[in-house]
């Protein structure tokens, strides 16, 4: 049976975007500032590997973070605010701990950087990108404590899943089993901390059917949000080596639009869509080049969904 009883204001979009969630929940638009807390990753420091995930650049997926010269959190936030120019942003900023693994550091340091963001008067909440295998009991206790102390602000945790398929996970060097992800989700749910799951569309060797299996799995997990990240091939990554060697092809724009529309149609309308394409740094992006026109891609997605009469959740099975 399809789910058709969810009625929300999606502000003209055919899916439940983060922008719509913020407007409906906080009654204003929110702006995100990507931060670099200068942490490492067990996939880079030798704990699991030294090469990182196969697709990850030297910036640790934080290539748009404002930490260029080792700035403090306060300085990064100030620079992030200045990047909005003359926009009236008020107290509408989300501090996004983006680069590398943002729970992978000594507890005192974690507390320091989280509090520095939460204490800022213009920050309405923080979003922490991390790995499921870097959420031990002490880190969870810290997150729980901060959630209780800052009740007027929110705390989200973003988990890099990418795929449920172990063969693909091994190829991309994810470094943890699906059971680890499930435990982290259960732990965070117990603490009532919202979860945002990162997936990647277009991973080498994965069929559309396998991608939809990941989507249907996440419907059962029922996270607060999801990021549908287009696979980017970035310079100086092992993925780039495989691409140049002709071991796989990236998605065309048409193939991507078809796949992401299918994902959205199968997703529960209760899940907030935090991303439907992603940004690849112009100076690092090898392929697909069409993704550099982010506005054009989003316009094409919205146009195609409206033309086809498809909305998020149309094919969702309760």
ZADO-1210 file (C-alpha; in nm, 4 decimals, padded with zeros to 6 digits):
<atoms>
<atom x="00.0000" y="00.0000" z="00.0000" code="UNK" pos="1"/>
<atom x="00.1331" y="00.3437" z="-00.0917" code="UNK" pos="2"/>
<atom x="00.1519" y="00.6175" z="00.1658" code="UNK" pos="3"/>
<atom x="-00.0648" y="00.9125" z="00.0614" code="UNK" pos="4"/>
<atom x="-00.1770" y="01.0560" z="00.3950" code="UNK" pos="5"/>
<atom x="00.1233" y="01.2842" z="00.4554" code="UNK" pos="6"/>
<atom x="00.0351" y="01.6470" z="00.3814" code="UNK" pos="7"/>
<atom x="00.3131" y="01.9053" z="00.4080" code="UNK" pos="8"/>
<atom x="00.4059" y="02.2360" z="00.2531" code="UNK" pos="9"/>
<atom x="00.7020" y="02.1569" z="00.0315" code="UNK" pos="10"/>
<atom x="00.7166" y="02.5170" z="-00.0954" code="UNK" pos="11"/>
<atom x="00.6699" y="02.4282" z="-00.4601" code="UNK" pos="12"/>
<atom x="00.9212" y="02.1438" z="-00.4736" code="UNK" pos="13"/>
<atom x="00.8233" y="01.7843" z="-00.5532" code="UNK" pos="14"/>
<atom x="01.0132" y="01.6557" z="-00.2500" code="UNK" pos="15"/>
<atom x="01.0581" y="01.7415" z="00.1187" code="UNK" pos="16"/>
<atom x="01.3735" y="01.9522" z="00.1057" code="UNK" pos="17"/>
<atom x="01.5821" y="02.0768" z="00.3972" code="UNK" pos="18"/>
<atom x="01.4807" y="02.4290" z="00.2984" code="UNK" pos="19"/>
<atom x="01.1132" y="02.3364" z="00.3366" code="UNK" pos="20"/>
<atom x="01.1798" y="02.1646" z="00.6692" code="UNK" pos="21"/>
<atom x="01.3510" y="02.4764" z="00.8080" code="UNK" pos="22"/>
<atom x="01.0784" y="02.7095" z="00.6856" code="UNK" pos="23"/>
<atom x="00.8059" y="02.4844" z="00.8268" code="UNK" pos="24"/>
<atom x="00.9841" y="02.4174" z="01.1568" code="UNK" pos="25"/>
<atom x="01.1664" y="02.7423" z="01.2337" code="UNK" pos="26"/>
<atom x="00.9532" y="02.9701" z="01.0127" code="UNK" pos="27"/>
<atom x="01.2563" y="03.1016" z="00.8293" code="UNK" pos="28"/>
<atom x="01.5261" y="02.9921" z="00.5882" code="UNK" pos="29"/>
<atom x="01.8466" y="02.8477" z="00.7367" code="UNK" pos="30"/>
<atom x="02.1958" y="02.8799" z="00.5925" code="UNK" pos="31"/>
<atom x="02.4722" y="02.6253" z="00.6335" code="UNK" pos="32"/>
<atom x="02.8380" y="02.7022" z="00.7047" code="UNK" pos="33"/>
<atom x="03.0817" y="02.4164" z="00.6392" code="UNK" pos="34"/>
<atom x="03.3506" y="02.3964" z="00.9069" code="UNK" pos="35"/>
<atom x="03.6807" y="02.2127" z="00.9371" code="UNK" pos="36"/>
<atom x="03.7624" y="02.1103" z="01.2956" code="UNK" pos="37"/>
<atom x="04.0903" y="01.9599" z="01.1692" code="UNK" pos="38"/>
<atom x="04.0232" y="01.6045" z="01.2789" code="UNK" pos="39"/>
<atom x="04.1511" y="01.2906" z="01.1115" code="UNK" pos="40"/>
<atom x="03.9851" y="00.9629" z="01.0194" code="UNK" pos="41"/>
<atom x="04.0563" y="00.5978" z="01.1080" code="UNK" pos="42"/>
<atom x="04.0700" y="00.5357" z="00.7347" code="UNK" pos="43"/>
<atom x="04.3626" y="00.7773" z="00.7076" code="UNK" pos="44"/>
<atom x="04.5656" y="00.7597" z="01.0291" code="UNK" pos="45"/>
<atom x="04.6512" y="00.3903" z="00.9973" code="UNK" pos="46"/>
<atom x="04.3865" y="00.2547" z="01.2346" code="UNK" pos="47"/>
<atom x="04.2004" y="00.0997" z="00.9414" code="UNK" pos="48"/>
<atom x="04.3945" y="00.2291" z="00.6423" code="UNK" pos="49"/>
<atom x="04.6064" y="00.5209" z="00.5331" code="UNK" pos="50"/>
<atom x="04.4425" y="00.5941" z="00.1978" code="UNK" pos="51"/>
<atom x="04.0966" y="00.7085" z="00.3000" code="UNK" pos="52"/>
<atom x="03.7812" y="00.6066" z="00.1162" code="UNK" pos="53"/>
<atom x="03.8447" y="00.5585" z="-00.2526" code="UNK" pos="54"/>
<atom x="03.6472" y="00.8693" z="-00.3511" code="UNK" pos="55"/>
<atom x="03.7681" y="01.1000" z="-00.0741" code="UNK" pos="56"/>
<atom x="03.9923" y="01.3955" z="-00.1616" code="UNK" pos="57"/>
<atom x="04.2751" y="01.5238" z="00.0533" code="UNK" pos="58"/>
<atom x="04.0242" y="01.7668" z="00.2027" code="UNK" pos="59"/>
<atom x="03.8314" y="01.4784" z="00.3568" code="UNK" pos="60"/>
<atom x="03.5022" y="01.5764" z="00.1873" code="UNK" pos="61"/>
<atom x="03.5455" y="01.9219" z="00.3364" code="UNK" pos="62"/>
<atom x="03.6675" y="02.1007" z="00.0250" code="UNK" pos="63"/>
<atom x="03.4144" y="02.3817" z="00.0737" code="UNK" pos="64"/>
<atom x="03.4871" y="02.4328" z="00.4444" code="UNK" pos="65"/>
<atom x="03.6044" y="02.7823" z="00.5320" code="UNK" pos="66"/>
<atom x="03.9142" y="02.6644" z="00.7229" code="UNK" pos="67"/>
<atom x="04.1849" y="02.7656" z="00.4782" code="UNK" pos="68"/>
<atom x="04.4506" y="02.8955" z="00.7150" code="UNK" pos="69"/>
<atom x="04.3820" y="02.6981" z="01.0324" code="UNK" pos="70"/>
<atom x="04.1197" y="02.9401" z="01.1633" code="UNK" pos="71"/>
<atom x="03.9357" y="02.8862" z="01.4925" code="UNK" pos="72"/>
<atom x="03.5688" y="02.7912" z="01.4908" code="UNK" pos="73"/>
<atom x="03.4736" y="03.1511" z="01.5694" code="UNK" pos="74"/>
<atom x="03.6864" y="03.2790" z="01.2809" code="UNK" pos="75"/>
<atom x="03.5467" y="03.0190" z="01.0428" code="UNK" pos="76"/>
<atom x="03.1896" y="03.1118" z="01.1369" code="UNK" pos="77"/>
<atom x="03.2664" y="03.4820" z="01.0902" code="UNK" pos="78"/>
<atom x="03.4185" y="03.4118" z="00.7476" code="UNK" pos="79"/>
<atom x="03.1215" y="03.1923" z="00.6575" code="UNK" pos="80"/>
<atom x="02.8838" y="03.4733" z="00.7475" code="UNK" pos="81"/>
<atom x="03.0821" y="03.7185" z="00.5352" code="UNK" pos="82"/>
<atom x="03.0446" y="03.4843" z="00.2367" code="UNK" pos="83"/>
<atom x="02.6695" y="03.5463" z="00.2378" code="UNK" pos="84"/>
<atom x="02.7319" y="03.9095" z="00.1448" code="UNK" pos="85"/>
<atom x="02.4317" y="04.1335" z="00.2005" code="UNK" pos="86"/>
<atom x="02.1850" y="03.8532" z="00.2732" code="UNK" pos="87"/>
<atom x="01.9851" y="03.9031" z="00.5910" code="UNK" pos="88"/>
<atom x="02.0581" y="03.5771" z="00.7729" code="UNK" pos="89"/>
<atom x="01.9902" y="03.6656" z="01.1381" code="UNK" pos="90"/>
<atom x="02.0096" y="03.3693" z="01.3762" code="UNK" pos="91"/>
<atom x="01.9611" y="03.1214" z="01.0939" code="UNK" pos="92"/>
<atom x="02.2983" y="02.9485" z="01.0611" code="UNK" pos="93"/>
<atom x="02.3655" y="02.5755" z="01.0750" code="UNK" pos="94"/>
<atom x="02.7247" y="02.4941" z="01.1728" code="UNK" pos="95"/>
<atom x="02.8170" y="02.1925" z="00.9607" code="UNK" pos="96"/>
<atom x="03.1207" y="01.9990" z="01.0840" code="UNK" pos="97"/>
<atom x="03.2029" y="01.8576" z="00.7425" code="UNK" pos="98"/>
<atom x="03.5676" y="01.7701" z="00.6862" code="UNK" pos="99"/>
<atom x="03.6931" y="01.4204" z="00.7761" code="UNK" pos="100"/>
<atom x="03.5425" y="01.2386" z="01.0794" code="UNK" pos="101"/>
<atom x="03.4047" y="01.4872" z="01.3278" code="UNK" pos="102"/>
<atom x="03.3764" y="01.2651" z="01.6345" code="UNK" pos="103"/>
<atom x="03.7302" y="01.1297" z="01.5947" code="UNK" pos="104"/>
<atom x="03.9272" y="01.3316" z="01.8484" code="UNK" pos="105"/>
<atom x="03.9811" y="01.3481" z="02.2259" code="UNK" pos="106"/>
<atom x="03.6618" y="01.4284" z="02.4151" code="UNK" pos="107"/>
<atom x="03.7814" y="01.7642" z="02.5567" code="UNK" pos="108"/>
<atom x="03.8573" y="01.8863" z="02.2060" code="UNK" pos="109"/>
<atom x="03.5233" y="01.7621" z="02.0717" code="UNK" pos="110"/>
<atom x="03.3412" y="01.9430" z="02.3491" code="UNK" pos="111"/>
<atom x="03.5400" y="02.2597" z="02.2855" code="UNK" pos="112"/>
<atom x="03.4633" y="02.2811" z="01.9132" code="UNK" pos="113"/>
<atom x="03.0972" y="02.1814" z="01.9481" code="UNK" pos="114"/>
<atom x="03.0405" y="02.4367" z="02.2242" code="UNK" pos="115"/>
<atom x="03.2205" y="02.7090" z="02.0311" code="UNK" pos="116"/>
<atom x="02.9601" y="02.6682" z="01.7579" code="UNK" pos="117"/>
<atom x="02.6592" y="02.6178" z="01.9849" code="UNK" pos="118"/>
<atom x="02.7516" y="02.9233" z="02.1916" code="UNK" pos="119"/>
<atom x="02.7572" y="03.1487" z="01.8871" code="UNK" pos="120"/>
<atom x="02.4486" y="03.3738" z="01.8884" code="UNK" pos="121"/>
<atom x="02.3860" y="03.3311" z="01.5141" code="UNK" pos="122"/>
<atom x="02.4001" y="02.9494" z="01.5169" code="UNK" pos="123"/>
<atom x="02.0617" y="02.7736" z="01.5419" code="UNK" pos="124"/>
<atom x="02.2132" y="02.4238" z="01.5530" code="UNK" pos="125"/>
<atom x="02.5011" y="02.1981" z="01.4534" code="UNK" pos="126"/>
<atom x="02.5288" y="01.9042" z="01.2156" code="UNK" pos="127"/>
<atom x="02.8169" y="01.6623" z="01.2742" code="UNK" pos="128"/>
<atom x="02.9408" y="01.4425" z="00.9897" code="UNK" pos="129"/>
<atom x="03.1072" y="01.1240" z="01.1109" code="UNK" pos="130"/>
<atom x="03.1463" y="00.7493" z="01.0733" code="UNK" pos="131"/>
<atom x="02.9292" y="00.4940" z="01.2564" code="UNK" pos="132"/>
<atom x="03.2424" y="00.3273" z="01.3953" code="UNK" pos="133"/>
<atom x="03.3448" y="00.6544" z="01.5644" code="UNK" pos="134"/>
<atom x="03.0468" y="00.6885" z="01.7977" code="UNK" pos="135"/>
<atom x="03.1602" y="00.5161" z="02.1154" code="UNK" pos="136"/>
<atom x="02.9818" y="00.5444" z="02.4529" code="UNK" pos="137"/>
<atom x="03.1796" y="00.8497" z="02.5665" code="UNK" pos="138"/>
<atom x="03.1083" y="01.0408" z="02.2446" code="UNK" pos="139"/>
<atom x="02.7397" y="00.9504" z="02.2646" code="UNK" pos="140"/>
<atom x="02.7289" y="01.0673" z="02.6264" code="UNK" pos="141"/>
<atom x="02.8818" y="01.4012" z="02.5240" code="UNK" pos="142"/>
<atom x="02.6300" y="01.4479" z="02.2426" code="UNK" pos="143"/>
<atom x="02.3447" y="01.3632" z="02.4775" code="UNK" pos="144"/>
<atom x="02.4679" y="01.6131" z="02.7355" code="UNK" pos="145"/>
<atom x="02.5015" y="01.8918" z="02.4803" code="UNK" pos="146"/>
<atom x="02.1567" y="01.8167" z="02.3429" code="UNK" pos="147"/>
<atom x="02.0106" y="01.8649" z="02.6904" code="UNK" pos="148"/>
<atom x="02.2131" y="02.1782" z="02.7680" code="UNK" pos="149"/>
<atom x="02.1313" y="02.3549" z="02.4410" code="UNK" pos="150"/>
<atom x="01.7597" y="02.2881" z="02.4230" code="UNK" pos="151"/>
<atom x="01.7009" y="02.6043" z="02.2218" code="UNK" pos="152"/>
<atom x="01.9277" y="02.4689" z="01.9482" code="UNK" pos="153"/>
<atom x="01.9424" y="02.1402" z="01.7557" code="UNK" pos="154"/>
<atom x="02.2095" y="01.8738" z="01.7181" code="UNK" pos="155"/>
<atom x="02.2126" y="01.6417" z="01.4172" code="UNK" pos="156"/>
<atom x="02.4516" y="01.3565" z="01.3335" code="UNK" pos="157"/>
<atom x="02.5338" y="01.2690" z="00.9723" code="UNK" pos="158"/>
<atom x="02.6453" y="00.9117" z="00.9034" code="UNK" pos="159"/>
<atom x="02.8312" y="00.8082" z="00.5891" code="UNK" pos="160"/>
<atom x="02.6640" y="00.4867" z="00.4755" code="UNK" pos="161"/>
<atom x="02.6950" y="00.5274" z="00.0953" code="UNK" pos="162"/>
<atom x="02.5522" y="00.1779" z="00.0255" code="UNK" pos="163"/>
<atom x="02.4155" y="-00.1295" z="00.2027" code="UNK" pos="164"/>
<atom x="02.5995" y="-00.3654" z="-00.0329" code="UNK" pos="165"/>
<atom x="02.9121" y="-00.5132" z="00.1245" code="UNK" pos="166"/>
<atom x="03.0897" y="-00.5769" z="-00.2065" code="UNK" pos="167"/>
<atom x="03.0640" y="-00.2095" z="-00.2977" code="UNK" pos="168"/>
<atom x="03.1527" y="-00.1060" z="00.0580" code="UNK" pos="169"/>
<atom x="03.4708" y="-00.3123" z="00.0311" code="UNK" pos="170"/>
<atom x="03.5604" y="-00.1530" z="-00.3028" code="UNK" pos="171"/>
<atom x="03.5206" y="00.2012" z="-00.1685" code="UNK" pos="172"/>
<atom x="03.7132" y="00.1055" z="00.1488" code="UNK" pos="173"/>
<atom x="03.4328" y="00.2075" z="00.3818" code="UNK" pos="174"/>
<atom x="03.5894" y="00.0050" z="00.6608" code="UNK" pos="175"/>
<atom x="03.2901" y="-00.1054" z="00.8693" code="UNK" pos="176"/>
<atom x="03.0044" y="-00.3586" z="00.8288" code="UNK" pos="177"/>
<atom x="02.6364" y="-00.2715" z="00.7947" code="UNK" pos="178"/>
<atom x="02.5765" y="-00.3996" z="01.1487" code="UNK" pos="179"/>
<atom x="02.7943" y="-00.1125" z="01.2795" code="UNK" pos="180"/>
<atom x="02.5740" y="00.1414" z="01.1030" code="UNK" pos="181"/>
<atom x="02.2619" y="-00.0206" z="01.2470" code="UNK" pos="182"/>
<atom x="02.4001" y="-00.0072" z="01.6010" code="UNK" pos="183"/>
<atom x="02.4877" y="00.3608" z="01.5684" code="UNK" pos="184"/>
<atom x="02.1400" y="00.4379" z="01.4394" code="UNK" pos="185"/>
<atom x="01.9870" y="00.2529" z="01.7342" code="UNK" pos="186"/>
<atom x="02.2144" y="00.4339" z="01.9822" code="UNK" pos="187"/>
<atom x="02.1330" y="00.7770" z="01.8379" code="UNK" pos="188"/>
<atom x="01.7635" y="00.7006" z="01.8236" code="UNK" pos="189"/>
<atom x="01.7701" y="00.6068" z="02.1930" code="UNK" pos="190"/>
<atom x="01.9165" y="00.9517" z="02.2629" code="UNK" pos="191"/>
<atom x="01.6585" y="01.1121" z="02.0315" code="UNK" pos="192"/>
<atom x="01.9345" y="01.2631" z="01.8189" code="UNK" pos="193"/>
<atom x="01.8237" y="01.3049" z="01.4558" code="UNK" pos="194"/>
<atom x="02.0219" y="01.1082" z="01.1964" code="UNK" pos="195"/>
<atom x="02.1056" y="01.2136" z="00.8422" code="UNK" pos="196"/>
<atom x="02.2352" y="00.9349" z="00.6168" code="UNK" pos="197"/>
<atom x="02.4770" y="00.9910" z="00.3294" code="UNK" pos="198"/>
<atom x="02.4317" y="00.7747" z="00.0205" code="UNK" pos="199"/>
<atom x="02.6152" y="00.7891" z="-00.3117" code="UNK" pos="200"/>
<atom x="02.4454" y="00.7406" z="-00.6485" code="UNK" pos="201"/>
<atom x="02.6560" y="00.6045" z="-00.9323" code="UNK" pos="202"/>
<atom x="02.9042" y="00.3923" z="-00.7372" code="UNK" pos="203"/>
<atom x="03.1015" y="00.1629" z="-00.9716" code="UNK" pos="204"/>
<atom x="02.9343" y="-00.1721" z="-01.0244" code="UNK" pos="205"/>
<atom x="02.6044" y="-00.0836" z="-00.8583" code="UNK" pos="206"/>
<atom x="02.2845" y="-00.1264" z="-01.0566" code="UNK" pos="207"/>
<atom x="01.9775" y="00.0932" z="-01.0184" code="UNK" pos="208"/>
<atom x="01.8110" y="-00.2012" z="-00.8476" code="UNK" pos="209"/>
<atom x="02.0864" y="-00.2149" z="-00.5863" code="UNK" pos="210"/>
<atom x="02.0552" y="00.1602" z="-00.5251" code="UNK" pos="211"/>
<atom x="01.6821" y="00.1195" z="-00.4653" code="UNK" pos="212"/>
<atom x="01.7565" y="-00.1643" z="-00.2242" code="UNK" pos="213"/>
<atom x="01.9599" y="00.0860" z="-00.0211" code="UNK" pos="214"/>
<atom x="01.6699" y="00.3331" z="-00.0375" code="UNK" pos="215"/>
<atom x="01.4141" y="00.0750" z="00.0760" code="UNK" pos="216"/>
<atom x="01.6457" y="-00.0313" z="00.3582" code="UNK" pos="217"/>
<atom x="01.6665" y="00.3301" z="00.4754" code="UNK" pos="218"/>
<atom x="01.2886" y="00.3552" z="00.4726" code="UNK" pos="219"/>
<atom x="01.2918" y="00.0832" z="00.7362" code="UNK" pos="220"/>
<atom x="01.5659" y="00.2619" z="00.9339" code="UNK" pos="221"/>
<atom x="01.3580" y="00.5824" z="00.9050" code="UNK" pos="222"/>
<atom x="01.6239" y="00.8519" z="00.9517" code="UNK" pos="223"/>
<atom x="01.5401" y="01.2188" z="00.9927" code="UNK" pos="224"/>
<atom x="01.7158" y="01.3015" z="00.6652" code="UNK" pos="225"/>
<atom x="01.9074" y="01.1669" z="00.3697" code="UNK" pos="226"/>
<atom x="02.1692" y="01.2985" z="00.1284" code="UNK" pos="227"/>
<atom x="02.1541" y="01.1590" z="-00.2246" code="UNK" pos="228"/>
<atom x="02.5088" y="01.2416" z="-00.3322" code="UNK" pos="229"/>
<atom x="02.6082" y="01.2124" z="-00.6967" code="UNK" pos="230"/>
<atom x="02.9400" y="01.0283" z="-00.7328" code="UNK" pos="231"/>
<atom x="03.2151" y="01.2764" z="-00.8156" code="UNK" pos="232"/>
<atom x="03.5520" y="01.1696" z="-00.9485" code="UNK" pos="233"/>
<atom x="03.8077" y="01.4021" z="-00.7908" code="UNK" pos="234"/>
<atom x="04.1733" y="01.4470" z="-00.8758" code="UNK" pos="235"/>
<atom x="04.4343" y="01.2700" z="-00.6633" code="UNK" pos="236"/>
<atom x="04.1970" y="00.9963" z="-00.5472" code="UNK" pos="237"/>
<atom x="04.2218" y="00.6233" z="-00.6138" code="UNK" pos="238"/>
<atom x="03.8763" y="00.6468" z="-00.7724" code="UNK" pos="239"/>
<atom x="04.0236" y="00.8832" z="-01.0313" code="UNK" pos="240"/>
<atom x="04.2834" y="00.6220" z="-01.1180" code="UNK" pos="241"/>
<atom x="04.0153" y="00.3618" z="-01.1843" code="UNK" pos="242"/>
<atom x="03.8134" y="00.6114" z="-01.3897" code="UNK" pos="243"/>
<atom x="04.1084" y="00.7121" z="-01.6064" code="UNK" pos="244"/>
<atom x="04.1867" y="00.3407" z="-01.6555" code="UNK" pos="245"/>
<atom x="03.8353" y="00.2947" z="-01.7948" code="UNK" pos="246"/>
<atom x="03.7161" y="00.0627" z="-01.5169" code="UNK" pos="247"/>
<atom x="03.3810" y="00.2411" z="-01.4852" code="UNK" pos="248"/>
<atom x="03.1744" y="00.5237" z="-01.6306" code="UNK" pos="249"/>
<atom x="03.0070" y="00.8061" z="-01.4426" code="UNK" pos="250"/>
<atom x="02.6357" y="00.8758" z="-01.4721" code="UNK" pos="251"/>
<atom x="02.5133" y="01.0942" z="-01.7556" code="UNK" pos="252"/>
<atom x="02.2771" y="01.3748" z="-01.6605" code="UNK" pos="253"/>
<atom x="01.9775" y="01.1822" z="-01.7976" code="UNK" pos="254"/>
<atom x="02.0750" y="00.8648" z="-01.6110" code="UNK" pos="255"/>
<atom x="02.1259" y="01.0596" z="-01.2896" code="UNK" pos="256"/>
<atom x="01.7893" y="01.2347" z="-01.3209" code="UNK" pos="257"/>
<atom x="01.6121" y="00.9032" z="-01.3800" code="UNK" pos="258"/>
<atom x="01.7872" y="00.7400" z="-01.0849" code="UNK" pos="259"/>
<atom x="01.7403" y="01.0204" z="-00.8331" code="UNK" pos="260"/>
<atom x="01.3726" y="01.0568" z="-00.9304" code="UNK" pos="261"/>
<atom x="01.3247" y="00.6848" z="-00.8724" code="UNK" pos="262"/>
<atom x="01.4964" y="00.7165" z="-00.5325" code="UNK" pos="263"/>
<atom x="01.2751" y="01.0082" z="-00.4323" code="UNK" pos="264"/>
<atom x="00.9603" y="00.8303" z="-00.5469" code="UNK" pos="265"/>
<atom x="01.0471" y="00.5287" z="-00.3297" code="UNK" pos="266"/>
<atom x="01.1494" y="00.7316" z="-00.0237" code="UNK" pos="267"/>
<atom x="00.9099" y="00.7936" z="00.2617" code="UNK" pos="268"/>
<atom x="00.7664" y="01.1481" z="00.2406" code="UNK" pos="269"/>
<atom x="00.8603" y="01.1880" z="00.6072" code="UNK" pos="270"/>
<atom x="01.2362" y="01.1803" z="00.5312" code="UNK" pos="271"/>
<atom x="01.3901" y="01.5237" z="00.4742" code="UNK" pos="272"/>
<atom x="01.6026" y="01.5498" z="00.1600" code="UNK" pos="273"/>
<atom x="01.9233" y="01.7306" z="00.2543" code="UNK" pos="274"/>
<atom x="02.0920" y="01.6886" z="-00.0846" code="UNK" pos="275"/>
<atom x="02.0045" y="01.5622" z="-00.4306" code="UNK" pos="276"/>
<atom x="02.3286" y="01.6165" z="-00.6203" code="UNK" pos="277"/>
<atom x="02.6255" y="01.7698" z="-00.4344" code="UNK" pos="278"/>
<atom x="02.9127" y="02.0000" z="-00.5184" code="UNK" pos="279"/>
<atom x="03.2437" y="01.8994" z="-00.6700" code="UNK" pos="280"/>
<atom x="03.5267" y="02.1535" z="-00.6387" code="UNK" pos="281"/>
<atom x="03.5898" y="02.2944" z="-00.9855" code="UNK" pos="282"/>
<atom x="03.9661" y="02.2630" z="-00.9534" code="UNK" pos="283"/>
<atom x="03.9441" y="01.8961" z="-00.8464" code="UNK" pos="284"/>
<atom x="03.6458" y="01.7615" z="-01.0412" code="UNK" pos="285"/>
<atom x="03.7352" y="01.5230" z="-01.3219" code="UNK" pos="286"/>
<atom x="03.3853" y="01.3913" z="-01.3901" code="UNK" pos="287"/>
<atom x="03.0969" y="01.4355" z="-01.4426" code="UNK" pos="288"/>
<atom x="03.1531" y="01.7913" z="-01.5632" code="UNK" pos="289"/>
<atom x="02.7809" y="01.8536" z="-01.6098" code="UNK" pos="290"/>
<atom x="02.7455" y="01.8537" z="-01.2310" code="UNK" pos="291"/>
<atom x="02.9255" y="02.1902" z="-01.2117" code="UNK" pos="292"/>
<atom x="02.6001" y="02.3574" z="-01.3191" code="UNK" pos="293"/>
<atom x="02.4235" y="02.2793" z="-00.9920" code="UNK" pos="294"/>
<atom x="02.1383" y="02.5236" z="-01.0473" code="UNK" pos="295"/>
<atom x="02.0789" y="02.3847" z="-01.3956" code="UNK" pos="296"/>
<atom x="02.0782" y="02.0272" z="-01.2631" code="UNK" pos="297"/>
<atom x="01.8278" y="02.1118" z="-00.9888" code="UNK" pos="298"/>
<atom x="01.6051" y="02.2984" z="-01.2333" code="UNK" pos="299"/>
<atom x="01.6131" y="01.9990" z="-01.4687" code="UNK" pos="300"/>
<atom x="01.5249" y="01.7652" z="-01.1805" code="UNK" pos="301"/>
<atom x="01.2305" y="01.9752" z="-01.0655" code="UNK" pos="302"/>
<atom x="01.1058" y="02.0202" z="-01.4224" code="UNK" pos="303"/>
<atom x="01.1234" y="01.6489" z="-01.5008" code="UNK" pos="304"/>
<atom x="00.9497" y="01.5471" z="-01.1776" code="UNK" pos="305"/>
<atom x="00.6686" y="01.7955" z="-01.2364" code="UNK" pos="306"/>
<atom x="00.6352" y="01.6974" z="-01.6022" code="UNK" pos="307"/>
<atom x="00.6129" y="01.3296" z="-01.5036" code="UNK" pos="308"/>
<atom x="00.3803" y="01.4063" z="-01.2133" code="UNK" pos="309"/>
<atom x="00.6124" y="01.2383" z="-00.9621" code="UNK" pos="310"/>
<atom x="00.6548" y="01.3430" z="-00.5996" code="UNK" pos="311"/>
<atom x="00.8571" y="01.2018" z="-00.3136" code="UNK" pos="312"/>
<atom x="00.6846" y="00.8977" z="-00.1680" code="UNK" pos="313"/>
<atom x="00.4669" y="00.8142" z="-00.4679" code="UNK" pos="314"/>
<atom x="00.6086" y="00.4610" z="-00.4756" code="UNK" pos="315"/>
<atom x="00.6782" y="00.4310" z="-00.1031" code="UNK" pos="316"/>
<atom x="00.5427" y="00.1113" z="00.0462" code="UNK" pos="317"/>
<atom x="00.4243" y="00.1250" z="00.4068" code="UNK" pos="318"/>
</atoms>
